[in-house]
Amino acid sequence: MMRLVLVAFTAMHRERVQLNHYQLSDLTYTASPQQVLQRVKSAANCEMILVKNADQIVGCFCLQGAAAPCEYGGDAHHDLLLRSFSIDERYRRQHLGLTAMQLVPGYVRQNYPEIKRVILAVNHANVAAKQCYQQAGFRDSGRRNLGRRGEQLIYERDV
């Protein structure tokens, strides 16, 4: 049985090697771990979060604060934007995405005590992701955004 944890990326050699072997062929609605790392390096207030089972990376995403949540109707002081969530293809169909998203509020409370809400944008056509987020307690805010692949629904969850 898998016991998932969320941990901040630390740039350790083992993490870098595992990310180089991360399997993600469909980038229609997300970014690769390497693209997430580039965002973290270039964007302010952005942290890469690893989804781990024991010592194995099974997923990742980034959390971005400051102005990023404002682009989606959020607040710069009390919201975080969750973006580029993915699960390594070798670990799909095990409900790891749902479990990881259920862990987000606790991770945020522990590491970002000033944050009250997590916001994310999901493409209207990404049915599996919408179901995952909803089952994890995210709700459709009613706000919409035009993303690179069309309309995005803005979901949010209090922490």
N, C-alpha and C positions, 0 to 999 in steps of 0.2 A: 504494500500500500504506500502511496506517495504522501509525503508530508511536506507541503510547500511552505516556503518562507519568501518574503520579499527582502532584498538587501540592496544597498546602494553599490553601484559599480565602483571598484577601487583601483582598477587598472593593474591588478596583479597579473603576472604572466599566465597563470592557469586560466583566469577569466578571459584574457585576450585569445588564448589558443582555442578555448571552447567557443567563443564568439566567431572565430574564423571558420569553425565547423558547423555553425548554426545553419540549419536547413530551412530556407524560406524562399521558395521559387515564385510565389505569386505576390507581387508588390502592388496589386491593384489598389488596395485600401490602406496600406501601411508602409512603413519604411523598414529597410534592413537594419540590423544591429549596427552595422558600420555607418549608415546614414544617421542613426540616432546618436552615435558617438560624435559624429561631425557636428550635429546640432548642439550637443552638450558643450563642445569646445568653443563654438562660435556664439552661442546665445547666452544671455545673462539669466541667472536664476533658474538654470535647467540642470536636472540631475537624472542620470540613467539609473533605472531600477531593474534589478535582475529578479526573475522568478526562478527559484532554485528548489530542487529536490535533492536532499543531502548535499553533495558538492557539485551537482550537475545543473547547468543552466538549461531550463526548459522553456523560458520565455523572457520577454523584456518589454519595457516601455519607458517613457520619460515623463517626469513631472516638472512643470514649468510654472513659475510664479511671476510676480511683478506685472508687467503690461500684458503678457500673453493671455491670461483669462479675460481681460477686457475686450479682446477681439471677438469674444463669443458671449458678450453680455455679462461678464463676471466682474469681480471686484479685485483690484490689485493688492489689497491688504489681507483679504480673508478667503481668497479662492486660489486653487491650483488647477492648472490645465493638464490633463492626462492625455498624452498623444503617442502615436506610433506603437500601439500595443500589438504584440504578436506572440504566438506559441510556435516553437520549433516543430516543423512538420512531423518529426519522428515521435512526438508526444501528443499529437492531436487525438480527438475522439475519446478522451479520458476525463473530460470536464475540468481540465486544468485551467482553462481560461476563466471559467466561472469561479473556481476556487481562488484564483489569483485576484480577481476583481472583488471578491468578498473580503480579501485581506487588506485591500487598499485603505479603508477608513481607519483601521487600527494602526497601520503603518504611518498614516498621515498624522493621527493624533499623537503618536509617540515621537515623531521626528519633526513635525511642524505644528507646535501647540497653538499658534496664532491662526491657523487655517480652520475654517468652518465648513468648507464645501469643496468638492472636486467636480470639475466640469470636463466634458469631453465632447467631441464632434464625431458623429458616425454617419457614414454615407447612407442615404435613403435606401439604396439597393442592397446593402450589406445585411441581409436578413439574419444570418447566424450571429453576427456581432450585436445587432440590436437585441436579439433574444437573450444573449449572454449578459449584456449590460442590465437589461430589465430584471432578469432573474437575480442579479447581484445587488439589486436595490437602487439602481440608477433610474431616474424618471425623465421623461421627455419634458423639457421646459417649455415647449411651444415655440422657442426661438429657432430660426433657420439661418444657415450661412451657405454661401456658394463656394464650394471647394473645387479642387482641380478635377474631380470626377463627377461634379454635379452637386445637387442639393445635399446638405448635411443637416442632420437633426442634432440639436444641442441637448445633451443629457446632463443631469447633475445629480449629485448625491451628497447629503449632509454627512459630516463625519462626527 
